[in-house]
């Protein structure tokens, strides 16, 4: 986030360009999740719409982390196929990590 970068690093001459990449909206998040699924071995109907609805303010990298966690959950069960339960479990793990990170970053805040 630009506001988190020290002002000395952002002064003129340090960076030639500042490009804003907005966070994806619900529809874009669903498309990102679906596109990411194409390179994986999955089984069953995955709740892309539900996950997209519950991931407001998540980046594409956050969404990709869901698939990483889902794959690890499947591997832990000795499966090479990702099931809906792995997908939802991956969402829950990443969601918990994001909430924990936010709470930790707020610790010591004067607000």
Secondary structure, DSSP 8 states (H G I E B T S, - for coil): -GGGS-HHHHSTTS-S---------HHHHHHHHHHHHTTS-B-S---HHHHHHT-TT--HHHHHHHHHHHHHHHHHTT-SSB-HHHHHHHHHHHHHHHHHHHHHHHTT---
